Amino acid sequence: MWSSERRRLIAALAALPLAAACGFRPAHAPGGPGTALRGQVRADDPASARDFAFVAALEDRLGRPQQVRYALGYDIAVSERGGAQVRDVGDTRFQVFGQVTFALTDAATGAELASGTVQNFTAYSATSTQMATRIAQQDAERRLLAILADQVVARLLAVLPEQPGA
């Protein structure tokens, strides 16, 4: 068993130069496609706590907008559903579903460069107190919006290098 694991590791290390030869570049490395977005994307102004969490997560990944080259419009939808029930107690586990529809436009021309929809979910458990349950719910939403922001950034990084001037 130990021998076969070592063979896999050696094979994986031998394949690394092949990945570099095919044009693989880390997205957030200096000169990578992620630099085309760093500090250049301004999301719509947040209007709710969910919007604030989403925009904060975006800015965490892309930096605060300094030289705005792109505008990001978004629409967030969040729903919740009970996931586990205990007889005579009710729901004890909840799932939080989220969806973000987004569109990236050139700030100068207004031309749409990328758009799409991402969705994911998180969960939280109900506890013995309302306050603790509410905090768990807020944390689940915050985690969900961070996941959705990651997905939006990944989509933009995948599409943007195809755009001229990016």
Secondary structure by P-SEA (a helix, b strand, c coil): caaaaaaaaaaaaaaaaaaaaaccccccccccccccccccccccccccaaaaaaaaaaaaaccccccccbbbbbbbbbbbbbccccccccccbbbbbbcccccccccccccccccccccccccccccccaaaaaaaaaaaaaaaaaaaaaaaaaaaaacccccccc
